[in-house]
Each structure stands twice: as structure tokens, then as C-alpha cells.
Amino acid sequence: KGQLSLLSATAFAALNAFPVEIAFEGTKYSFQVKRAGTDLLLFSIGKRTIRAKILERPDGSYFGSVGDNKTMTIFGTDEALGLRLRMEGMATIMLPTLYDPSELRSEFNGKIVRYLQDDGAMVKEGQSYVELEAMKMIMPVKATAAGRITHTRGAGSIVGAGELLGALELADPTQVKKILPFEGDFALKAVADGGKKETDSADL
């Protein structure tokens, strides 16, 4: 479901070499990861290799440092929309799941009030197709692409963020943006502003 997921310390320690893929804004970044020590990992992409030191703490968080950056405490949470990493005192990074325009998913927790388009009807990109109730407010959710909708839930259903609400038979599959592999020299950027902003995988 997601691009990345959290592993137990035992399962993680058993992996000596493994691939990691992160997709963002139409680009897929493919890393090859090798273990160089009990707490040292080497991430390779193209001609660049990045050193990362990871140490698990008893509370499930991690001490980590990447490249020459200072050591930070990292909390990871698997969510329906992806993997959320919170670097204490610095930033929160969301690594989203791979995007599929034929899947219409909930953007938040709530209850389905009603579908605004009949099952099997055509919907336009950006058109509201369902109403969800959350925090005593009725909020519409819009289609991410044009196509013929198939309902996957019913009125009154309780849904979480990222849950499938409908499937789309895309009107023009050729217009869907393809995910292309990253090419060039990968540049590692550090979050250095000291703020608790939320960023995304493109800023890594």
C-alpha cells in the first residue's frame, strides 16, 4: 500500500541489502540500501552514496543522522496516506503512497453522507462526487480525474483518511501523468530553519 513501512528491529536487522523507492511529483527515486554496520546504512542512487546512522530507542523512536547532519530523534507512523516521519525540533516529513488517479480516496476521517453522482455515472476532474461528515461539518470530496465512477462504500459508512471511496474507469488513460525514474545527480538537502513545518519527500 505504501512506499515505505516501519519494521521491527529484528526484521530490520535481518536485511543486509534492499531497495527503497520513493515517488514524488511524477518522479521515482530508487535507492539501493546496504548495511555497513549494526547502525550504519549506505543509500546509493546514481553515483551518489549517502551514509545514515540509525539507532532504535526503547520507546520505538530512533536516533538518526544522515550525511554530516546532526543527530536527531525521529518518530515514524504508518498512515493510510503514507509514512509520516517527525524529526523532533525540526520538521515533519510525509512520504505519500504511490498515487493512482483511478482510485478515489478519502482525504480525512469521517462518515459518508451521500454520493453526489450515481454509480456508473461520468464525473469530471475536480467535480465533487461524495459528501463526508467530519466534526459536525459536511465536506465534499472532489474527483482527481475524469471517468466513470463505481461506488465502493455506502451511505453511513465510517471511513478513515486514505480509504477507498470509489473507483474510476478513466475517460482518457493517456492523459495520466506517468512516474518517470530519477536521472541526474541527487542532492541531499537538510532542514535547517529550526521550524516545525511539514515538508515532503522532495525536500529530502
Summary of the structure (lengths in Angstrom):
residues: 204
radius of gyration: 19.9
end to end distance: 21.6
largest distance: 56.7
contacts: 533
relative contact order: 0.18
helix: 5%
strand: 50%
